[in-house]
Amino acid sequence: MEGITSGVMSFDKPALLEKRIRLLEAIAETGSINSAAKRIGQSYKATWEAVDTMNNLSNQPLVTRVTGGSGGGGTTLTSVGIKLVANYSVLKKEYERFLNRLSTAGDFEMNSLKHIQRIAMQISARNQLMGKIGEIKQAKVNAEVSIVLKSGVILVSTITNSAVEELGLEIGDEVVGIIKASSVLISNVLDIATSARNKLAGIITDIKIGEVNAQVSIDIGQNDVVVSTITAESVRALSLAVGTRVCAIIKSSSILIGK
């Protein structure tokens, strides 16, 4: 479950972790996905997606459907789900006591917790860029989320409306744009015409060439670095070198958002 990193559970993401726990509690109390969704103020579709995600991330299912019976069936927590909710309550209380103790320590800066958690995040994607949400444009199915990086560069990510709801995204939220290096294309034509939503101009700061592929690092401003994996042949064909000004091209659908 998101919020668990290196064996330490984080309780400062009420938009996701707390919401999922509240969902499990609502399912346990109502025995109905529809009723649970209404209780936590979430759509039926997003609620089932959250249940599927939690079941996928758990070694054993947390929620199960019950068929038959006088009520015609419903949804309930498994024994594992019941234990998880109970254990979460205990852990949260201990976490709050821990924070209270930290807050009294004069030499500890509470804002450092967020930075420590972000640094500790372990994912396979090479690019993790922090920024704040500047705009959210929602259509029928998908939403365009604009992330303003510390360099002022804007990343545009296309995600589902359900993901916006699940993450509780709002303008001003601090988020992380996550991009696989293989999803970053490079052009030495700065004003290239392309259908890709993100065209980021920058300067190459490092090139590591292997037998087949190469890793190219591009500084797009204020030490925001985007890393691209392309073929070694492409590096030679484009005459790429450290100091070369290039354009990093990224489809909006290739940018995931973490919060």
C-alpha positions in Angstrom: 0.0 0.0 0.0 1.3 3.5 -0.8 2.7 5.2 2.3 4.8 2.2 3.3 8.5 2.7 2.6 11.3 0.6 3.9 9.1 -0.7 6.7 8.0 2.7 7.9 4.4 3.7 7.4 3.7 7.4 6.6 0.5 9.0 7.9 0.8 12.4 6.3 -1.1 11.5 3.1 -4.8 11.7 4.1 -5.8 12.0 0.5 -4.7 8.5 -0.2 -3.7 6.3 2.7 -6.3 7.7 5.2 -8.9 7.6 2.5 -8.3 3.9 1.8 -8.4 3.1 5.4 -11.7 5.0 5.8 -12.9 3.0 2.8 -12.1 -0.3 4.4 -13.8 0.8 7.6 -16.9 1.9 5.6 -17.0 -1.5 3.8 -16.8 -3.3 7.1 -19.6 -1.2 8.6 -22.0 -1.2 5.6 -21.2 -4.4 3.8 -21.8 -2.5 0.5 -19.4 -0.9 -2.0 -22.0 1.6 -3.0 -22.8 2.7 0.6 -19.1 2.8 1.4 -18.4 5.0 -1.7 -21.1 7.5 -0.6 -19.9 7.6 3.0 -16.3 8.6 2.0 -17.5 10.9 -0.9 -16.0 8.9 -3.7 -17.5 7.6 -7.0 -18.6 3.9 -7.3 -16.0 3.4 -10.1 -13.1 5.0 -8.2 -14.1 2.9 -5.1 -13.9 -0.4 -6.9 -10.6 0.7 -8.5 -9.2 1.5 -5.0 -10.4 -1.9 -3.7 -8.7 -3.7 -6.7 -5.5 -1.7 -6.1 -5.4 -2.6 -2.4 -6.1 -6.3 -3.1 -3.3 -6.3 -5.8 -0.8 -4.7 -3.4 -1.6 -7.1 -0.5 -0.2 -10.7 -0.2 -3.8 -11.7 0.6 -7.1 -10.0 -0.4 -8.3 -7.3 2.0 -11.8 -7.1 0.5 -14.0 -9.9 -0.8 -17.4 -10.2 -2.4 -20.1 -12.2 -0.6 -22.8 -13.9 -2.8 -26.2 -15.2 -1.8 -27.8 -15.0 1.7 -30.9 -13.2 2.7 -29.5 -9.8 1.6 -28.5 -11.1 -1.8 -24.8 -10.7 -1.1 -22.5 -7.8 -0.6 -18.9 -6.9 0.1 -16.9 -7.5 3.3 -13.4 -7.4 4.7 -11.3 -10.5 5.0 -9.7 -11.4 8.2 -6.5 -9.9 6.8 -8.4 -6.6 6.0 -9.8 -6.5 9.5 -6.4 -6.9 11.1 -4.9 -4.3 8.8 -7.5 -1.7 9.8 -7.0 -2.5 13.5 -3.2 -2.4 13.2 -3.3 0.9 11.3 -5.2 2.5 14.2 -2.5 1.4 16.7 0.3 2.5 14.4 -1.3 5.9 13.7 -1.6 6.7 17.4 2.0 5.7 18.0 3.1 7.8 15.0 1.2 10.9 16.3 2.9 10.4 19.7 6.2 10.2 17.9 5.6 13.5 16.0 4.5 15.2 19.3 7.9 14.2 20.8 9.7 15.4 17.7 7.9 18.8 17.8 9.3 19.5 21.2 12.9 18.9 20.0 14.3 22.3 19.3 16.9 21.1 16.8 14.6 19.1 14.6 12.8 20.7 11.6 9.5 19.1 11.0 9.5 20.0 7.3 12.5 17.7 6.8 10.2 14.7 7.1 8.8 15.2 3.7 12.2 15.5 2.1 13.5 12.4 3.9 10.4 10.4 2.7 10.8 11.6 -0.9 14.5 10.7 -0.9 13.7 7.3 0.4 11.1 6.5 -2.2 12.3 3.5 -4.3 10.9 3.1 -7.8 12.4 1.9 -11.0 11.7 5.1 -13.0 14.9 7.1 -13.5 13.3 10.5 -13.5 11.6 11.9 -10.4 10.9 15.6 -10.5 9.3 17.5 -7.7 6.9 20.4 -8.3 3.6 22.0 -7.4 0.3 21.5 -9.3 -0.4 24.7 -11.2 -3.6 23.6 -13.1 -5.9 20.7 -13.5 -8.1 20.4 -16.6 -10.6 17.6 -16.4 -12.4 16.1 -19.4 -14.9 13.3 -19.6 -12.4 10.5 -18.8 -8.9 12.0 -18.4 -7.4 15.0 -16.8 -4.4 17.2 -17.8 -2.4 18.0 -14.7 0.3 20.8 -15.0 3.3 20.4 -12.6 5.4 23.5 -12.1 9.0 22.5 -11.3 11.4 24.5 -9.2 13.0 25.7 -12.4 9.7 27.1 -13.6 9.4 24.5 -16.3 5.9 23.0 -16.6 5.3 19.3 -17.0 1.9 18.3 -18.3 0.7 14.8 -17.3 -2.4 13.1 -18.6 -4.0 10.8 -16.0 -7.5 9.5 -15.4 -10.1 11.4 -13.5 -10.2 8.5 -11.1 -6.5 8.9 -10.4 -7.0 12.6 -9.7 -9.8 11.7 -7.2 -7.9 8.8 -5.7 -4.8 11.0 -5.1 -6.9 13.9 -3.9 -5.0 16.3 -6.3 -5.6 20.0 -5.9 -3.9 23.1 -7.2 -0.9 23.9 -5.0 -0.2 20.4 -4.0 3.4 19.3 -3.9 3.8 16.2 -6.2 6.5 14.2 -8.0 6.4 13.7 -11.7 7.7 10.2 -12.5 9.1 9.4 -16.0 10.9 6.3 -17.3 14.2 7.3 -19.0 13.1 5.2 -22.1 10.1 7.6 -22.5 12.3 10.6 -22.9 13.2 11.3 -26.6 15.9 13.8 -27.6 16.1 16.2 -30.5 18.8 18.6 -31.5 16.2 20.7 -33.1 14.9 23.0 -30.4 11.7 24.2 -32.1 10.8 20.7 -33.4 7.1 20.2 -34.3 5.7 17.2 -32.4 2.4 16.0 -31.0 4.1 15.3 -27.7 2.8 17.7 -25.0 6.1 18.2 -23.3 9.1 19.8 -25.1 11.8 20.7 -22.5 14.9 22.7 -23.7 18.1 22.0 -21.8 21.8 21.4 -21.8 23.5 18.0 -21.8 25.5 17.6 -18.6 26.5 13.9 -18.9 26.6 11.1 -21.4 27.2 7.4 -20.5 27.6 5.2 -23.5 27.3 1.4 -23.4 27.6 -1.2 -26.1 24.0 -0.7 -27.3 22.4 2.1 -25.3 23.4 5.4 -23.9 22.2 7.4 -20.9 22.0 11.2 -21.5 21.4 13.7 -18.7 19.8 17.0 -19.6 19.7 20.0 -17.2 16.4 21.9 -17.9 17.1 24.6 -15.3 17.8 25.0 -11.6 19.4 21.5 -11.5 16.2 19.8 -12.6 17.8 17.0 -14.6 15.9 14.7 -17.0 17.7 11.5 -18.0 17.0 9.8 -21.3 18.0 6.3 -22.5 18.6 6.2 -26.3 20.7 4.1 -28.5 24.5 4.7 -28.7 24.0 5.1 -32.5 21.5 7.9 -31.9 24.1 9.8 -29.8 26.5 9.6 -32.7 23.9 10.4 -35.3 22.7 13.5 -33.5 26.3 14.5 -32.6 25.4 14.8 -28.9 28.0 15.9 -26.5 28.2 17.5 -23.0 27.3 21.2 -23.4 25.0 20.6 -26.4 21.6 22.3 -26.2 18.8 19.9 -27.0 15.1 19.3 -26.5 13.8 16.5 -24.4 10.4 15.3 -25.7 7.9 13.5 -23.4 4.4 12.4 -24.0 2.0 13.6 -21.3 0.7 10.0 -21.0 4.3 8.9 -20.0 4.4 11.1 -16.9 3.0 9.5 -13.8 2.2 11.5 -10.6 3.2 10.6 -7.1 2.0 12.3 -4.0 
